[in-house]
Amino acid sequence: MARQYREDMTEPKPKSVKLAALQPASKPRMSKATAKPRRPKSAYTGAEVEEIFRRFSVQRPEPKGELNYVNPFTLVVAVALSAQATDVGVNKATKALFAVADTPEKMLALGEDAVREHIRTIGLYRNKAKNVIALSRMLVENFGGEVPPDRDELVTLPGVGRKTANVVLSMAFGQATIAVDTHIFRIANRIGLAPGKTPDQVEDHLVRVIPNHYLYHAHHWLILHGRYTCKARRPECEHCIIADLCKAAEKTSTIPAPLVALPPQVF
């Protein structure tokens, strides 16, 4: 009995505890659907981006847009008309139009039929004529006939998207904005300066990588570089002032063109 008593009184051995139970609970992994996508990186260092825009500033100290306008209103109209059209073609069509209708009130008085006749040489002219009258009416009714210097208000105007709004903010109101057109979208992705799948992504990326002291003119530098040098069909690398810095896969030269100031733009 004593032996049995001693065995019964013996403290039971503790059960073994698995090591995993003592470890802190791991955080659940985010699924691919909920994981935040990574931002694409620029192919250039900060010093290289600085040098690229320094050269652009030497080549074109005072770059300008190539659309003709006389005030913020005619600029809004010209930029809206330039969608899927050339600046040269828009300028030809708007020369006579702006001579008789350079305010929203005058444009409304002119009427949609007359506007359509003035711009019939421009692509999608019928729909654009409707938008010109509609945005003129909205400016008169909602903004006292004045073009608002605010992006959120500008994009409420018929035919005015973010790109058009950014052009107007830059050229009419002196704000440092990046309006991503086909030239800028192509260059940003082709040379790896600010890769992005959409114009908005490219805009956001460019604003982050371009030095602030170059941001105001950057829009026009990139457009003019894409229009006259880094062309869509075949980039003219032999005429490129950043050929040695460029990291485009299809570039054909590593020797930069002479860095000299170009003659002032003439329209």
Buried (B, 14 or more C-beta within 10 A) or exposed (E): EEEEEEEEEEEEEEEEEEEEEEEEEEEEEEEEEEEEEEEBEBBBEEEBBBBBBBBBBEBBEEBEBBBBBEEBBBBBBBBBBBBEBEBEBBBBBBEEBBEEBBBBBEBBEBEBEBBBBBBEEBBEBEEBBBBBBBBBBBBBEEBEBEBBBBBEBBBBBBBBBBBBBBBBBBBBBEBBBBBBBBBBBBBBBBBBBBBBEEBEBBBBBBBEBBEEEBBBBBBBBBBBBBBEBBBEEEBBBEBBBBBEBBBBEEBEBEEBBEEEEEEEEEE
